[in-house]
Amino acid sequence: MAMTTSHMPRPSFYNSHGIRFSQKPSWFRAQPRTKLNPSINIKASAGVRKEDIVIVGAGIAGLATAVSLRRLGIGSVVLEQAASLRTGGTSLTLFKNGWRVLDAIGVADTLRGQFLEIQGMAVNSEDGRELRSFKFKDEDQTQEVRAVERRILLETLASELPPETVRFSSKLGKIQSSENGETLLQLTNGTTLLAKIVIGCDGIRSPIAKWMGFSEPKYAGYSAFRGLGVYPDGQPFAANVNYIYGRGLRAGYVPVSPTKVYWFICYNSPSSPGPKITDPALLRKQAKELVNNWPEELIRLIDLSPDETISKTPLVDRWLWPGLSPPASTGKVVLVGDAWHPMTPNLGQGACCALEDSVILTKKLANAIKSGPAAIEGALRAYGEERWPRVFPLTVRANLVGSLLQWDNQLVCSIRNNIVIPKLVRLGPVLEHTNFECEPLKA
């Protein structure tokens, strides 16, 4: 994919990547190389590339962080292990907090023109009976909900970065600290980088998180099939999120654009997620078997989904227990998004929280860079301390909501369908977590 550079006035000071700093931080330039810790079996020589900020991972978190930094006049390098942007997968639902961030970094309007605004939500039982329906604007006039294709979101973010910012086929092989506080990154392609700041955006199985002492994400007890139905002549659905609840099984679908509809099916598999399957024909067959007697439009959606959009993934999360989990940063290495706080998708907040992380971290980092190297570690710690009270409760809440919705006990499901959803659920309080203010980022 060709990347284009945004039109920005040429500034008076550039770093080594051609990106402006809002004021010239003399310490944040290439400095004489310092001898590394003897435990690192490599010498700081011409074979070691010096970088200011290295972002590991070119997913939503990584690209949003790079764009946010650029908006504040700070350059970065993004390492991506794949040979190109990983544009597989289907779509993700962004609520108003996600759109506030996209507005702040200047890409929201480009995306709004391509995706439908979702007006409301309908909840149905597996036999087609409507349990409850809501209109988002009735509860909150400021709410904004759209399902966005992951591919287009990534390509839009990447197009805001200068060419060569994202370095593909750059898989992290080893990470080590040096005695001068910088971080050594050895890539599997033989490249070695020495970075002043490392931002780990490398997903739920993050090698950087593992190096920092985080546990592996925990399987939630259920998995999800996902796909993207394509209607060349126009999809027939109203702009609503549609949920269908059964026993130990639930599904949903939401229009993405005039011709595309995202769908998912979550099913219980308590002991293990089972073997990894990539054959689309088998995935399609298994998904249809789960909802064989459910509303016909769901079956048709599965049939109309191109092979490359159908996937099956185990759902996982990691709870950041106070006093037990490591902090978000170690020295000048910090985590963003799923690398730090993977959460189940039951609140639709995984991508939204990653976007929030990116702008909060960027603001703190930009201020610290102006102050000098001694301020960097404090800024990274402050980012973690500010974000933890936000992401830990959301992770726990998403898990608990998923557990409730995945119950397979007949009595519990009857109470859920006939009392809890129709009479007790209020959409306003349910969506309070989407409140997030974010001013435009400007250098």
C-alpha positions in Angstrom: 0.0 0.0 0.0 1.4 3.4 -0.9 1.6 5.7 2.0 1.3 9.5 1.5 2.6 12.3 3.6 0.2 14.7 5.1 0.5 18.3 4.0 2.2 20.2 6.8 4.2 23.4 6.7 7.9 22.7 6.7 9.2 23.5 10.2 12.5 25.1 11.2 13.8 22.1 13.2 13.7 18.4 12.2 14.9 15.3 13.9 16.6 12.5 12.1 13.3 11.3 10.6 12.3 14.7 9.1 9.7 15.3 11.8 9.4 18.6 13.6 9.7 19.2 17.4 7.6 22.0 18.8 10.8 23.3 20.4 14.4 22.1 19.8 15.2 19.5 22.5 18.9 19.3 22.1 19.2 16.1 24.3 16.9 14.3 21.9 19.4 13.9 19.1 21.9 11.3 18.3 24.5 11.4 21.0 28.0 9.7 21.3 27.4 6.0 21.7 27.7 4.7 25.2 29.2 1.3 26.0 26.5 -1.3 26.6 26.1 -3.6 29.6 28.7 -6.4 29.2 25.8 -8.9 29.5 24.7 -7.7 26.0 26.8 -9.5 23.5 27.0 -6.7 21.1 29.1 -3.5 20.8 27.6 -0.1 20.0 29.2 0.3 16.6 28.2 1.3 13.1 26.1 -1.9 12.9 23.8 -0.5 15.6 21.1 2.0 14.5 20.4 4.8 17.0 16.7 5.8 17.2 14.8 8.2 19.4 11.4 6.5 19.7 10.7 3.0 18.5 7.1 1.7 18.4 6.8 -2.1 18.2 3.7 -3.1 16.3 1.8 -1.5 13.5 -1.7 -2.3 14.6 -4.3 0.3 15.8 -2.3 1.2 19.0 1.0 1.5 17.3 -0.1 3.5 14.3 -2.4 5.8 16.4 0.6 6.4 18.7 2.9 7.3 15.8 0.3 9.6 14.3 -0.3 11.3 17.7 3.4 11.9 18.1 3.6 13.3 14.6 0.8 15.7 15.4 3.0 17.1 18.2 6.0 17.3 16.0 7.8 14.1 17.2 9.2 11.5 14.9 9.1 7.7 15.5 9.9 4.4 13.9 7.3 1.7 13.8 8.4 -1.9 13.6 6.0 -4.4 12.1 6.8 -8.1 11.9 4.5 -8.7 8.9 5.5 -7.9 5.3 2.7 -5.4 5.0 -0.1 -3.9 7.1 -2.0 -6.7 8.7 -5.3 -5.8 7.2 -7.0 -9.1 7.8 -10.0 -9.5 10.1 -13.4 -7.8 9.9 -14.4 -4.7 11.7 -14.6 -3.2 15.1 -17.2 -1.0 16.8 -16.0 2.5 17.9 -18.0 4.4 20.4 -17.8 8.2 21.1 -14.6 7.9 23.1 -12.8 6.3 20.1 -14.2 9.0 17.8 -13.0 11.8 20.2 -9.4 10.4 19.8 -9.7 10.1 16.0 -10.9 13.7 15.9 -8.0 14.8 18.0 -5.4 13.2 15.7 -7.2 14.5 12.6 -8.5 11.3 10.8 -12.1 11.0 12.1 -13.8 12.8 9.2 -12.0 10.7 6.6 -13.5 7.6 8.3 -16.9 9.0 9.0 -17.6 9.4 5.3 -17.1 5.7 4.7 -19.1 4.1 7.6 -22.7 4.3 8.7 -23.6 5.9 12.0 -25.4 3.3 14.1 -28.7 4.6 15.5 -29.6 2.1 18.1 -29.5 -1.4 19.5 -32.0 -4.3 19.4 -31.7 -7.4 21.6 -33.5 -10.6 20.6 -33.9 -14.1 21.9 -32.8 -17.0 19.7 -36.4 -17.6 18.6 -36.6 -14.1 17.1 -38.5 -12.4 20.0 -37.4 -8.9 20.7 -36.4 -8.4 24.3 -35.5 -4.8 24.2 -34.5 -2.0 21.8 -32.7 1.3 22.4 -31.9 4.5 20.5 -28.4 5.8 21.4 -29.3 9.5 21.0 -32.3 9.1 23.3 -29.9 8.2 26.1 -27.0 10.5 25.1 -27.1 13.1 22.4 -23.3 13.1 22.1 -23.0 9.4 21.5 -21.5 8.3 18.2 -21.3 4.6 17.2 -19.9 3.2 13.9 -18.5 -0.1 12.9 -15.3 0.4 11.1 -13.4 -2.0 8.9 -10.1 -2.7 10.5 -8.3 -2.6 7.1 -9.5 0.9 6.3 -8.7 2.2 9.8 -5.1 1.0 9.6 -4.6 2.3 6.1 -6.0 5.7 7.1 -3.7 6.0 10.1 -0.7 4.8 8.0 -1.4 7.4 5.3 -0.8 10.1 7.9 2.8 9.0 8.4 5.9 9.8 6.3 7.2 7.1 4.0 9.5 4.7 5.7 8.1 5.4 9.2 6.7 1.8 9.2 9.4 -0.8 8.7 7.9 -4.1 7.6 9.4 -7.6 8.0 10.9 -6.3 11.3 10.1 -8.9 14.0 11.5 -8.4 17.4 13.8 -11.2 18.5 15.3 -9.9 21.7 15.0 -6.9 24.0 17.6 -5.8 26.6 18.4 -2.8 28.7 21.7 -1.1 28.4 23.6 0.5 31.2 23.0 4.0 29.9 19.2 3.6 30.1 18.6 3.0 26.5 17.1 -0.2 25.1 18.6 -2.7 22.7 16.2 -4.3 20.2 17.6 -7.2 18.1 15.4 -8.1 15.2 15.2 -11.5 13.6 16.3 -10.1 10.3 19.7 -9.2 11.8 19.0 -5.5 12.5 20.0 -4.1 15.9 18.5 -0.9 17.2 19.4 1.2 20.2 16.4 3.2 21.3 15.9 6.1 23.8 12.2 5.2 24.2 10.4 2.0 23.3 6.6 1.8 23.1 5.2 -1.7 23.0 2.1 -2.0 20.9 2.7 -5.6 19.9 -0.7 -7.1 20.9 -2.1 -9.6 23.3 0.9 -11.9 23.0 3.3 -9.1 23.4 7.0 -10.2 23.8 7.7 -6.8 25.4 5.0 -7.4 28.0 6.5 -10.8 28.7 10.0 -9.3 29.1 8.5 -6.7 31.6 7.1 -9.6 33.7 3.4 -9.7 32.7 1.6 -12.9 32.7 0.1 -14.5 29.6 -3.5 -13.4 28.9 -6.1 -15.7 30.4 -8.7 -17.5 28.3 -12.2 -16.4 29.2 -13.9 -19.7 28.5 -15.5 -18.9 25.1 -14.4 -18.2 21.6 -15.8 -16.1 18.7 -16.4 -16.6 15.0 -16.4 -13.4 13.0 -17.1 -12.4 9.4 -18.1 -9.7 7.1 -21.1 -10.2 4.9 -21.0 -8.5 1.5 -24.2 -7.4 -0.4 -23.1 -6.0 -3.8 -26.5 -4.6 -4.5 -26.9 -3.1 -1.0 -27.4 -4.6 2.5 -31.0 -4.7 3.8 -30.6 -3.9 7.5 -31.4 -0.8 9.5 -28.5 1.0 11.1 -28.7 -0.9 14.4 -26.6 -3.2 16.4 -28.5 -6.5 16.6 -27.9 -9.0 19.3 -29.3 -12.5 19.6 -29.0 -14.3 23.0 -29.2 -18.0 23.5 -27.9 -20.5 26.1 -24.1 -20.5 26.2 -24.3 -19.0 22.8 -24.9 -15.5 21.4 -24.5 -13.7 18.1 -24.7 -10.2 16.7 -24.5 -8.3 13.5 -24.2 -4.6 12.7 -24.1 -2.7 9.3 -20.7 -1.3 8.5 -21.5 0.4 5.2 -24.2 0.3 2.5 -22.9 -3.0 1.2 -21.2 -4.7 4.2 -22.4 -6.2 7.5 -20.2 -7.4 10.4 -21.3 -10.5 12.3 -20.0 -12.5 15.3 -20.9 -15.7 17.2 -19.6 -16.4 20.7 -19.8 -20.0 22.0 -18.7 -21.7 25.2 -15.7 -23.9 25.2 -14.7 -23.9 28.9 -11.8 -26.2 29.0 -9.9 -24.9 26.0 -10.4 -23.0 22.8 -9.7 -26.1 20.8 -7.3 -26.5 17.8 -6.5 -23.5 15.6 -8.4 -23.7 12.4 -7.7 -21.6 9.3 -9.7 -23.5 6.6 -12.5 -21.0 5.7 -14.8 -23.7 4.5 -14.6 -25.5 7.8 -14.9 -22.3 9.8 -18.0 -21.4 7.8 -19.5 -24.8 8.4 -18.8 -24.7 12.2 -20.3 -21.3 12.5 -23.5 -22.2 10.7 -23.9 -25.4 12.7 -23.9 -23.4 16.0 -26.8 -21.2 14.9 -28.6 -23.6 12.6 -32.1 -22.9 13.9 -31.6 -19.2 14.6 -33.0 -16.3 12.4 -32.4 -16.9 8.7 -30.7 -13.5 8.2 -27.8 -14.6 10.3 -27.2 -17.8 8.3 -27.4 -15.7 5.1 -24.8 -13.3 6.5 -22.4 -16.2 7.0 -23.0 -17.5 3.5 -22.3 -14.0 2.0 -19.0 -13.6 3.8 -15.8 -13.9 1.7 -13.4 -16.6 2.9 -10.8 -14.1 3.9 -13.1 -12.4 6.4 -14.1 -15.5 8.4 -12.1 -16.2 11.5 -12.2 -17.9 14.8 -10.4 -16.6 17.9 -10.3 -17.5 21.6 -11.2 -14.5 23.8 -8.8 -13.6 26.5 -8.0 -10.8 29.0 -5.5 -9.8 31.6 -6.5 -8.3 34.9 -4.0 -5.7 36.2 -4.3 -6.4 39.9 -3.0 -3.5 42.1 0.2 -4.4 43.8 0.6 -7.6 41.9 0.8 -6.7 38.2 3.8 -4.9 36.9 3.4 -1.2 36.0 2.8 -0.1 32.5 6.5 1.0 32.1 9.9 -0.1 33.0 12.6 2.5 32.6 11.9 4.0 29.2 9.9 1.1 27.9 6.1 1.4 28.0 3.1 -0.6 26.9 0.0 0.6 25.0 -3.3 -1.1 24.2 -3.7 -4.9 24.1 0.0 -5.4 24.9 -0.8 -4.0 28.4 -4.5 -4.6 29.0 -6.1 -7.1 26.7 -9.9 -7.3 27.4 -12.8 -9.3 26.1 -14.9 -7.4 23.5 -18.1 -7.4 25.5 -18.1 -3.6 26.0 -16.6 -2.7 22.6 -13.7 -0.9 24.3 -10.5 -2.7 23.3 -9.7 -0.4 20.3 -11.3 2.6 22.0 -9.0 2.2 25.1 -6.0 1.7 22.9 -6.8 5.0 21.1 -7.2 6.7 24.5 -3.8 5.3 25.6 -2.1 6.7 22.5 -3.1 10.3 23.1 -2.6 10.3 26.8 0.9 8.8 26.5 1.8 11.1 23.6 0.9 14.3 25.6 2.9 13.2 28.6 5.8 12.2 26.5 5.8 15.4 24.5 6.0 17.5 27.6 8.7 15.4 29.1 10.8 15.6 25.9 10.8 19.4 26.2 12.1 19.1 29.8 15.0 16.7 29.2 15.9 13.1 29.5 15.4 12.9 33.3 11.6 13.6 32.8 10.9 10.7 30.5 10.7 7.9 33.0 8.4 10.0 35.2 6.2 10.8 32.3 5.8 7.1 31.5 5.0 6.3 35.1 2.4 9.1 35.2 0.8 7.7 32.0 0.4 4.3 33.7 -0.9 5.8 36.9 -3.5 7.8 35.0 -4.6 5.0 32.8 -4.8 2.1 35.3 -8.0 3.3 37.1 -9.6 3.5 33.6 -8.6 0.2 32.0 -8.6 -2.2 35.0 -12.3 -1.7 35.9 -13.3 -1.9 32.2 -11.4 -5.1 31.8 -13.1 -6.6 34.8 -16.5 -5.3 33.8 -16.1 -6.7 30.2 -15.3 -10.1 31.6 -18.3 -10.1 34.0 -20.7 -9.0 31.2 -19.4 -11.8 29.0 -19.9 -14.3 31.8 -23.5 -13.2 32.2 -24.2 -13.4 28.5 -22.5 -16.8 28.1 -24.6 -18.5 30.9 -26.0 -21.8 29.7 -28.2 -22.4 32.7 -31.9 -22.5 31.6 -33.2 -20.6 34.7 -30.5 -18.0 34.6 -31.1 -17.4 30.9 -34.8 -17.1 31.5 -34.3 -14.5 34.2 -31.9 -12.6 31.9 -34.3 -12.6 29.0 -37.5 -11.9 30.8 -36.5 -9.7 33.7 -33.0 -8.3 33.5 -32.9 -7.1 29.8 -36.5 -6.0 29.4 -37.0 -4.3 32.8 -33.7 -3.5 34.5 -31.1 -2.6 31.9 -30.7 1.2 31.3 -28.5 2.1 28.3 -27.3 5.4 29.7 -25.5 3.9 32.7 -24.3 1.0 30.6 -22.5 3.5 28.2 -21.1 5.9 30.8 -17.6 4.4 30.2 -17.6 5.9 26.7 -17.3 9.5 28.2 -13.8 10.8 27.3 -12.7 14.3 26.4 -9.8 14.9 24.1 -8.6 18.2 22.7 -7.0 18.2 19.2 -3.3 17.5 19.2 -1.3 20.4 17.9 2.5 21.0 17.8 
